[in-house]
Each structure stands twice: as structure tokens, then as C-alpha cells.
Amino acid sequence: MLDALRGGQRWITSLIIGVIGLVFVLYLGLRSPLTRSHSGPGGAVVSVGPYHFGFREFERTRARREAAIQEQLGDQYDAKALADTLDQIAAREMVDRALLALAAQDLGLSVSKQEIERLVLDDPGFRGENGRFDVESFRRWTSYEYGSQTAFIEERRLALLSYKMLELLHSQPQVSMGEARDAVQRELEEVQIAFVSVGGGDAAQEKPDEAAVKRALEERAADLRALYEERSGVYNVPEKIRARHILFAVPAGADEAKKEAVRAEAEAALKALREGADFAQLAAQRSDDPGSKAKGGDLGFFARGQMAPVFEAAAFALQEPGQLSDVVRTDYGFHVIRLEERQAPVNRSYDEVSEELARDLLSREAVKARAREKADALAAAVRGGKSLEDAAREAGLSVERSGWLRRRPDGYVPGLGPAQDLLAVAFATQAGTSLPRVFEVGDRLALLQVLGRKPANPEEVESRVAAKRDQLLQQKREERSTAWLDERRQQLIASGELKVDLSSLGRHPNPR
């Protein structure tokens, strides 16, 4: 679900309290929380029933989300790479907020003047040095951020109303202490197993005869074409180059004089490089690209369509390794680019590789068939009363023993890999039991013997019950909110009452 609902109360608290730093001006009155935006349906970015959000509302929501993500990612934050994602997140938040508010209104919930006043007056953001609220600061801020005090008040009312509906949804799920205790006991219970895995060998060692290959080509074209599509990334690879660059960034809002100064710095660097300066060393010292600076400006291999168009055109125009570009201007600033390597495209048609595919398909099937034969023989021995360890020893197969294992979402077993089904069955099987079931684990087959089971320590269980109850309750709340919002969203989409038009933002496709 959208971040706005993942955080439960946290998102709405930061939305309301963190932004409101002003008094509620009584003479403005309190309108319906679902009055239309100034932009109207024609200029709306997001429309939900009778409520319409224009560009200004959208940009405010987006800016809040961007600030939160930027704080989390730090130096790894890339505004251009995340631009489309941020648009989607902001739109989703606005949709969900309106859905919650609409439902709250249908249920008769409302927001009083006193509730907004209390939130406003409790916030220290717009208090003067004497500790009293500064009305003039409030007026200036709302005018700058919202266009009017009325727009500010309406947005706050919508936020409060949606929060009340969210609280109502969150009040419905319940988790008992017994339920939490059972969950902790399951998490802390441990099992020790022995297992035998067969298969996963080198298919290249299998050599199918020519007659079998010919039959596969004639009779199994669908399977071979499916394998070809599966390997399209091997048989059809676009031209790629590896390049380094040095970025001389232009500060936001820079005037022409500043831009020319940055360009001059880039030209001076290019001159030094042409005279023999070390590119990687200069990039590490000067580049404004944090992603490649520490690697001497190395961008790795990339194909067409992965970089900003102007940058890409200049990079692919370089012919020989070591060749330098002229200074290149992009939205990021000025670049100097050097070609390091060039990889020719790979284009192998189905007809070219069909025989290769047939051999590989038959080889893999032979490996799997041999593994199945061994696994079935072990299963038959276990059904006949032998332990898995004894049966494997007689068959000359190795048995692996695990340490004590706990349940994991991915079912990972050391030495075997992700094996959800096998691990789940192990926890449902008595100690000392060998199972005749054959489990498929990746490209291998495995059989299981449970060596021991260890119940959870009662003291450790009790120490974790309260925290587990809180976790399960939050989980149920999120699931409830997600299901409710998804259902409402689909209803309004079907009726044509929910529309999102991000194309109206006029943004351009984002470079890498």
C-alpha cells in the first residue's frame, strides 16, 4: 500500500501537525471538506468523485514525499531517476486521502473548528519570541504555500477527515495475547534435519544422440521456442559501451554567468585531459556525480536508451577506446566523456540456435530424469521402512545435516537453498521420521529426515509476546486498510469517478 497508509498515524501526523504552524482564522468559516479545488475538473491532476486536485496540490504532496525519501536515501538519492516513481506515489496518496475522506463523510464523520484550532495552536512553528502566535506570519505562509488561507484550511480538513476514517478502519482488527503467544512460539521453535539432494549436475556432460536431436527439432518446436524466448537476453543483446565521465554540475537557478563559468571549468578540464591528465584521477577529484566519482567516473556498460539522450548520442559517437568527447551539456550540467570499451550487438535468430537449444533441452532433461530415478529409489526405500540416512548410505549418496533451524519466510536451508515446502513439512513432522516425499528445490530434488525438534523457551516467548502483538496488530491494520482502499479504488475506477492525469504535469522522460 501507499507509504501514506503504511505509516498509519505517522503519515497524517506529519501531514497535519508538521505543516500547520498557524492559527485558524475564524472569519474564513468552515466549508465542506470536499469542496472542489480551484483548478476544477478540467485542470485536475487527480479527481476522486466530487474532489479535484490541481497542479499546486499535487506538487505540495509530491514535495513532502520527496523530502522523506531524500532523507532516507541520503547521498544515494537521485531526483531524476525517481521522478516518475515520486509522481506515482504522490498521486496514490492523494487518491487514498480523498477515498478515506469521502467514506468518512458518508458515515457522518466530521471535523470541528475546535479540532483544527487545537492542532494549530499547539504547534510552535509560527509563535513569536514571546511564545504567542504570529498572525502575520500565518497569513504570509498560507498565501505563499497555498494561495489563500481558505485553500490551506480545506486541505487540513481533508487530512483530518481522512485520518478519522483511517482510525476507524484500524480499530476493527484485533489480536489477542494468546494469538501473539502462539505466533512467538512458532517463530522460536527449532528443528534439525538431514537431507539428500540429487540433480543439478552439469548438463553439458550429457551428450544426446543425433537422432534424438532431430526428433526434438521436428516434434518439440514449441518447447524450443519457449527456451529461446527464455534466453532472449543471451541471444539478442544490443550494442553496449563502457564509458567514464566527469560531471560539472550547474546549480539550480544559476544565471547565465554562472553557467558559463561552469562550462569554462569543463573546457579547462578537457584541455588538461587532451594534454595527458589522468581521467580517473581527475574524475575522482572533481566530478559532481556521486554515483561514479569514487570509481574514477566509470559508468559501467550501458545500452542506448539508458542515459539522457544528448549524453548518449555523444558517448556512442566515440569510436575508439580512450577517445574523448567535446564538452556535453545536459540537464545535469556539463560533461566530459571518455570511451573505455565497446561491445558489439548479438543477434542470433531461432533458426541459428535451434539445434543448440535442442541439445541443451535434451541434456537437461536427461540430468533431471537421472535425478528423478535416484530420488524415487530413495523414496521407495524409505517407504519400505529404512531411514533416509541408511537408504542414502546404501545408494552411495551423501547426507547433509543442518544445524538448528527456525522458520523463515524464504524457507532457506543452508546447503540446500530456498525450500519453503520442505522446511514447512519439517516443522509439522515428528523427530526421528524419514519422509518418502520428493521435494523440488530449484533444479534439484530433495528428501527429508527430521532429526530433532526443540520447543521455544517459555521465558523468551513471554518476553516477546507484547511486541509481537503490536506487530501483528499493525499488520492486520495495514491489510485491512489496503483491502478497503483497493476495493473502493476499483469501484470508482469502474464508475469513471476516479481519474489520474499525470500527463498534464508536462514532465519529460527521465534520463538515467
C-alpha positions in Angstrom: 0.0 0.0 0.0 1.0 3.6 -0.4 3.5 5.0 2.1 0.9 7.3 3.5 -1.0 4.3 4.9 2.0 2.1 5.8 2.9 4.6 8.5 -0.6 4.6 10.0 -0.9 7.6 12.2 2.6 8.8 11.5 1.9 10.0 8.0 -1.1 12.0 8.9 0.6 13.4 12.0 3.5 14.8 9.9 1.0 15.9 7.3 -1.1 17.9 9.7 1.0 18.9 12.7 4.3 19.1 10.9 3.0 21.5 8.3 0.4 23.5 10.3 2.2 26.2 12.3 -0.5 28.8 12.3 -3.8 29.9 13.8 -7.1 29.1 12.4 -8.7 32.4 11.2 -12.3 32.2 12.3 -13.7 34.7 9.8 -12.9 32.3 7.0 -15.5 29.9 8.2 -15.5 26.1 7.7 -16.7 24.8 4.4 -17.5 21.2 3.4 -14.3 19.1 3.4 -15.0 18.0 -0.1 -15.3 21.3 -1.9 -13.8 21.4 -5.3 -10.3 22.6 -5.9 -9.7 26.0 -7.6 -8.4 24.2 -10.7 -11.6 22.4 -11.4 -12.0 19.1 -13.2 -10.6 20.4 -16.4 -7.2 21.2 -14.9 -7.2 18.4 -12.3 -4.2 16.1 -12.0 -6.2 13.8 -9.6 -10.0 13.6 -9.5 -11.9 11.4 -6.9 -15.6 11.7 -7.0 -16.5 15.4 -6.4 -13.0 16.2 -5.2 -10.4 17.5 -7.6 -6.7 18.2 -7.0 -4.8 20.6 -9.3 -1.2 21.0 -10.1 -0.4 23.1 -7.0 -1.9 20.5 -4.6 -0.1 17.7 -6.4 3.3 19.4 -6.2 2.9 20.0 -2.4 2.1 16.3 -1.8 5.0 15.3 -4.1 7.4 17.6 -2.3 6.6 16.1 1.1 7.2 12.6 -0.2 10.4 13.6 -2.0 11.8 15.2 1.2 11.0 12.0 3.2 12.7 9.7 0.6 15.6 12.0 0.2 16.2 11.9 4.0 16.2 8.1 4.0 18.5 7.7 1.0 20.9 10.5 1.7 23.7 10.7 -0.9 22.1 7.8 -2.9 19.1 9.9 -3.7 18.7 10.5 -7.5 15.9 13.0 -8.2 15.8 12.3 -11.9 15.8 8.5 -11.6 13.0 8.6 -9.1 10.9 11.3 -10.8 8.3 9.0 -12.3 8.1 7.0 -9.1 7.5 10.1 -7.0 4.7 11.2 -9.3 3.0 7.8 -8.8 3.4 7.9 -5.1 2.0 11.4 -4.8 -1.0 10.6 -7.0 -1.7 7.4 -5.0 -1.5 9.4 -1.7 -4.0 12.0 -3.0 -6.4 9.3 -4.2 -6.3 7.4 -1.0 -6.7 10.5 1.2 -9.8 11.5 -0.8 -11.2 8.0 -0.7 -10.9 8.0 3.1 -12.4 11.4 3.4 -15.4 10.5 1.2 -16.1 7.4 3.2 -15.8 9.4 6.4 -18.3 11.9 5.2 -20.7 9.1 4.1 -20.6 7.7 7.7 -21.4 11.1 9.2 -17.9 11.9 10.5 -16.9 15.5 10.6 -14.1 17.8 11.6 -14.9 20.6 14.0 -13.5 24.1 14.1 -12.1 23.4 17.5 -10.1 20.4 16.4 -8.3 22.4 13.7 -7.8 25.3 16.1 -6.3 22.9 18.7 -3.8 21.4 16.3 -2.8 24.8 15.0 -2.4 26.5 18.4 -0.4 23.6 19.8 2.2 23.9 17.0 5.2 26.1 17.9 6.2 26.8 14.2 4.6 30.2 14.0 5.0 31.5 17.5 7.0 34.6 18.0 9.8 35.2 20.5 7.2 35.9 23.2 5.6 32.5 22.6 2.4 33.9 21.1 1.1 33.0 17.7 2.2 35.4 14.9 -0.9 36.1 12.8 1.1 37.9 10.1 3.5 35.0 9.7 0.5 32.8 9.2 -1.0 35.0 6.5 2.2 35.2 4.6 2.9 31.5 4.8 -0.5 30.4 3.7 -0.5 32.9 0.9 2.9 31.7 -0.4 2.3 27.9 0.1 -1.4 27.6 -0.7 -2.5 30.7 -2.5 -5.1 31.5 0.2 -6.0 30.7 3.8 -9.1 29.1 2.5 -7.2 26.5 0.5 -4.9 25.8 3.5 -7.9 25.2 5.8 -9.7 22.9 3.3 -6.6 20.8 2.9 -6.2 20.4 6.6 -9.8 19.5 7.0 -9.5 16.8 4.3 -6.4 15.4 6.1 -8.1 15.3 9.5 -11.2 13.7 8.0 -9.2 11.0 6.2 -7.3 10.3 9.4 -10.6 9.7 11.3 -11.7 7.2 8.7 -8.3 5.5 8.9 -8.6 5.3 12.7 -12.0 3.7 12.2 -10.5 1.1 9.9 -7.6 0.5 12.3 -10.0 0.0 15.2 -11.6 -3.1 13.7 -8.8 -5.7 13.6 -7.9 -7.3 17.0 -5.1 -9.5 18.2 -5.3 -11.5 21.4 -2.3 -12.2 23.7 -2.9 -15.9 23.0 -2.7 -15.3 19.3 0.5 -13.4 19.7 2.0 -16.1 22.1 1.2 -18.8 19.5 3.0 -16.8 16.8 6.1 -16.3 19.0 6.2 -20.0 19.9 6.1 -20.8 16.2 8.9 -18.3 15.4 11.2 -19.6 18.2 10.6 -23.4 17.7 13.6 -25.1 16.1 14.1 -28.2 14.0 17.2 -30.1 12.9 17.1 -32.1 9.7 19.1 -34.4 7.5 18.5 -34.2 3.7 19.7 -35.7 0.5 19.6 -33.7 -2.7 20.2 -35.1 -6.2 20.3 -33.4 -9.6 21.6 -30.0 -10.6 24.6 -31.5 -12.4 26.3 -30.2 -15.5 24.0 -30.8 -18.4 27.0 -30.3 -20.8 28.2 -33.8 -19.7 25.1 -35.3 -21.3 25.5 -36.0 -25.0 22.2 -36.6 -26.7 22.4 -38.7 -29.9 21.8 -37.1 -33.3 18.5 -39.0 -33.8 17.1 -37.6 -30.6 18.1 -34.1 -31.5 16.4 -34.4 -34.9 13.2 -35.7 -33.3 13.2 -32.7 -30.9 13.6 -30.3 -33.8 10.7 -31.9 -35.6 8.3 -32.6 -32.7 9.1 -30.1 -29.9 9.2 -26.7 -31.7 7.0 -25.1 -29.0 9.3 -26.2 -26.2 12.4 -25.0 -28.1 10.9 -21.6 -29.0 9.9 -21.1 -25.3 13.5 -21.9 -24.3 14.7 -19.4 -27.0 12.5 -16.7 -25.5 13.7 -17.5 -22.0 17.3 -16.9 -23.3 16.5 -13.8 -25.3 18.9 -11.8 -23.1 21.7 -14.1 -24.3 20.8 -14.4 -28.0 19.7 -10.8 -28.5 21.9 -8.2 -26.9 22.0 -4.6 -28.1 25.3 -2.8 -28.7 26.8 -1.6 -25.4 29.6 0.7 -24.4 31.5 1.3 -21.2 32.4 5.0 -20.6 33.7 7.3 -17.9 32.6 10.9 -17.4 33.3 13.9 -15.3 30.2 16.0 -14.4 30.5 19.7 -13.7 27.1 20.4 -12.2 25.2 23.6 -12.7 23.5 24.8 -9.5 19.7 25.1 -9.6 18.7 28.6 -10.5 22.1 29.6 -11.8 22.3 32.6 -14.1 24.0 32.7 -17.4 27.2 34.0 -16.0 27.4 31.1 -13.5 26.6 28.6 -16.3 29.4 30.0 -18.5 31.8 29.8 -15.6 31.0 26.1 -15.1 31.3 25.5 -18.8 34.7 27.2 -18.8 35.8 24.8 -16.0 34.7 21.8 -18.0 36.6 23.1 -21.1 39.8 23.6 -19.0 39.5 20.0 -17.7 39.0 18.7 -21.3 42.2 20.6 -22.4 44.1 19.0 -19.5 42.9 15.6 -20.4 43.9 16.0 -24.0 47.3 17.0 -22.8 47.7 13.8 -20.9 46.0 14.2 -17.5 44.7 11.0 -15.8 41.0 10.8 -16.4 40.1 8.6 -13.5 42.2 10.7 -11.1 40.6 13.9 -12.3 37.1 12.4 -12.1 37.7 11.3 -8.5 38.9 14.8 -7.6 36.4 16.9 -9.4 33.3 15.1 -10.7 29.9 16.2 -9.2 28.4 12.7 -9.9 28.4 10.9 -6.5 27.5 7.6 -8.2 30.6 7.4 -10.4 33.1 9.8 -8.7 34.6 7.1 -6.4 35.1 4.8 -9.4 37.0 7.4 -11.4 33.9 8.4 -13.4 33.3 4.8 -14.6 29.6 4.3 -15.6 30.0 0.7 -16.5 28.3 -0.8 -19.6 25.1 0.7 -20.9 23.0 0.4 -24.0 21.0 3.0 -25.9 18.0 4.3 -24.1 19.6 4.2 -20.6 21.1 7.7 -20.5 20.0 11.2 -21.2 19.6 11.5 -25.0 22.3 14.2 -25.5 24.8 12.3 -23.3 24.0 9.0 -25.0 24.5 10.5 -28.5 27.9 11.9 -27.6 29.0 8.7 -25.9 28.0 6.4 -28.7 29.6 8.7 -31.3 33.0 7.9 -29.8 34.7 5.2 -31.9 38.0 4.1 -30.2 38.7 3.3 -26.6 40.4 6.4 -25.0 38.7 8.9 -27.3 37.3 12.0 -25.5 34.1 13.9 -26.3 33.8 17.6 -26.5 32.1 19.2 -23.6 28.5 17.9 -23.5 25.6 19.9 -22.0 22.7 18.1 -20.3 20.1 18.9 -17.6 22.7 17.8 -15.1 25.4 20.2 -16.2 28.5 19.9 -18.4 30.2 16.5 -19.0 33.4 15.3 -20.5 33.1 11.7 -21.6 35.8 9.0 -22.5 35.0 5.7 -24.2 36.5 2.7 -22.5 35.1 -0.3 -24.3 32.6 -1.2 -26.9 30.6 -4.4 -27.1 29.1 -5.4 -30.5 25.5 -6.4 -30.6 24.5 -10.0 -30.5 21.6 -11.1 -32.7 21.1 -14.8 -33.1 17.8 -16.0 -34.7 15.9 -19.0 -33.6 16.9 -20.9 -36.7 20.6 -20.2 -36.0 20.4 -21.7 -32.5 17.6 -24.2 -32.7 19.9 -27.2 -32.8 21.9 -25.8 -29.8 18.6 -25.4 -28.0 17.5 -28.9 -28.7 20.8 -30.4 -27.4 20.6 -28.4 -24.3 17.0 -29.2 -23.7 17.6 -32.9 -24.1 20.7 -32.8 -21.9 18.9 -31.0 -19.1 16.0 -33.5 -19.3 18.5 -36.4 -19.1 20.1 -34.9 -15.9 16.6 -34.4 -14.4 15.5 -37.9 -15.3 18.6 -39.5 -13.7 18.0 -37.4 -10.6 14.3 -38.4 -10.5 15.3 -42.1 -10.8 17.7 -41.7 -7.8 15.1 -39.8 -5.7 12.3 -42.3 -6.4 14.6 -45.1 -5.4 15.4 -43.4 -2.1 11.7 -42.7 -1.5 10.8 -46.4 -2.2 13.5 -47.5 0.4 12.0 -45.1 3.0 8.5 -46.4 2.3 10.0 -49.9 2.9 11.0 -48.9 6.4 14.5 -47.6 6.1 15.7 -44.3 7.4 16.8 -41.7 4.8 20.3 -41.9 6.1 20.5 -45.7 5.8 18.9 -45.6 2.3 21.3 -42.9 1.1 24.3 -44.7 2.5 23.4 -47.9 0.7 22.9 -45.9 -2.6 26.3 -44.2 -2.2 24.7 -40.8 -1.8 25.8 -38.2 0.7 23.6 -37.0 3.5 23.8 -33.4 4.8 22.8 -32.4 8.4 21.6 -29.0 9.3 22.1 -27.1 12.5 19.1 -26.0 14.5 16.7 -24.1 12.1 13.9 -21.7 12.7 11.1 -20.8 10.4 12.0 -18.3 7.7 9.7 -16.6 5.2 12.1 -17.7 2.4 12.4 -21.2 3.7 16.2 -21.0 3.3 18.1 -24.2 4.4 21.9 -23.9 4.5 23.4 -26.2 1.9 20.1 -26.5 0.0 18.8 -23.0 -0.6 15.2 -21.7 -0.5 13.0 -24.7 0.3 9.7 -23.4 1.7 7.7 -26.6 1.3 10.5 -28.8 2.7 11.0 -26.6 5.8 7.3 -26.2 6.4 6.9 -30.0 6.4 9.9 -30.4 8.7 8.1 -28.3 11.4 5.0 -30.5 11.0 6.8 -33.8 11.3 7.8 -35.7 14.5 11.5 -36.1 15.3 13.1 -39.4 14.0 10.8 -39.5 11.0 12.0 -40.0 7.4 9.6 -38.9 4.7 9.2 -40.6 1.3 8.1 -37.3 -0.3 10.4 -35.9 -3.0 10.7 -32.1 -2.9 11.6 -29.9 -5.9 14.2 -27.4 -4.7 15.3 -25.2 -7.7 16.9 -27.6 -10.2 17.4 -30.3 -7.6 15.3 -33.0 -5.9 15.5 -33.5 -2.2 14.3 -35.9 0.5 14.0 -35.1 4.2 14.6 -36.8 7.6 13.7 -34.9 10.8 16.4 -35.5 13.4 15.1 -33.4 16.3 12.7 -30.7 17.3 13.2 -28.1 20.1 10.3 -26.2 21.6 10.5 -22.5 22.3 11.9 -21.3 25.6 8.9 -20.2 27.7 10.8 -17.2 29.2 11.9 -16.0 25.8 8.4 -16.4 24.5 6.9 -14.3 27.3 9.5 -11.6 26.8 8.4 -11.2 23.1 4.6 -11.5 23.3 3.7 -7.9 23.8 5.9 -6.7 20.9 4.6 -9.5 18.7 1.0 -8.5 19.5 1.8 -4.9 18.4 3.4 -6.2 15.2 0.5 -8.5 14.3 -2.0 -5.7 15.1 -0.2 -3.3 12.8 0.0 -6.0 10.1 -3.7 -6.6 10.3 -4.5 -2.9 10.2 -2.4 -2.4 7.1 -4.0 -5.5 5.5 -7.5 -4.1 6.4 -6.7 -0.6 5.1 -5.1 -2.0 1.9 -8.1 -4.2 1.1 -10.6 -1.5 1.8 -8.8 1.1 -0.3 -8.2 -1.3 -3.1 -11.9 -2.2 -3.2 -13.0 1.5 -3.1 -10.5 2.4 -5.7 -11.7 -0.2 -8.1 -15.3 0.8 -7.6 -14.6 4.4 -8.5 -12.4 3.5 -11.5 -15.2 1.3 -12.8 -17.8 4.1 -12.4 -15.4 6.7 -14.0 -15.3 8.8 -10.8 -11.5 8.3 -10.3 -9.1 9.8 -12.8 -5.4 10.5 -12.6 -3.8 12.5 -15.4 -0.1 12.7 -14.9 0.4 13.7 -18.5 -0.9 17.2 -17.5 2.2 17.7 -15.5 4.2 18.2 -18.7 7.2 16.3 -17.4 9.8 14.9 -19.9 11.0 11.3 -19.9 13.7 10.9 -17.3 17.3 10.1 -18.1 19.2 7.5 -16.1 
